[in-house]
């Protein structure tokens, strides 16, 4: 088979999903904007804004699926060891996810704030 100019154009690499888009923002810019917007969610004296900002940051930094992040329990986060234990993933298995050192501080702050709002008992 002879490769023609028309065929060659079909082999161009596709644009990556997280590259710059038409709005000119990078993935990191869009993530930062999402987290800033999440922090503006009301009510201002509640936990919701911090929860969403922490959730979006954790999903992005640890590469979690949304369902995995939503199903995390406090006991799944070993902040001293810098790991998350993801229970019952998409395929019914558990896995350990290392946390970047820059994530541990915000997660510890969220944990402390959440304990002020939510009664928590160890299972």
TABELQUI-V64140 format. One record per backbone hydrogen bond with DSSP energy under -1.0 kcal/mol. NH is the residue of the N-H (numbers start at 0). CO is the residue of the C=O. If there is no record, write none. Layout:
nh=NH co=CO
nh=NH co=CO
This chain:
nh=7 co=3
nh=8 co=4
nh=10 co=7
nh=11 co=8
nh=18 co=15
nh=20 co=24
nh=23 co=20
nh=29 co=25
nh=30 co=26
nh=31 co=27
nh=32 co=28
nh=33 co=29
nh=34 co=30
nh=35 co=31
nh=36 co=32
nh=37 co=33
nh=38 co=34
nh=39 co=36
nh=40 co=37
nh=45 co=42
nh=50 co=46
nh=51 co=47
nh=52 co=48
nh=53 co=49
nh=54 co=50
nh=55 co=51
nh=56 co=52
nh=57 co=53
nh=58 co=54
nh=59 co=55
nh=60 co=56
nh=61 co=57
nh=62 co=58
nh=68 co=64
nh=69 co=65
nh=70 co=66
nh=71 co=68
nh=75 co=72
nh=76 co=73
nh=77 co=82
nh=81 co=77
nh=82 co=77
nh=83 co=96
nh=84 co=75
nh=85 co=94
nh=88 co=92
nh=91 co=88
nh=94 co=85
nh=96 co=83
nh=98 co=81
nh=102 co=99
nh=106 co=102
nh=107 co=103
nh=108 co=104
nh=109 co=105
nh=110 co=106
nh=111 co=107
nh=112 co=108
nh=113 co=109
nh=114 co=110
nh=117 co=113
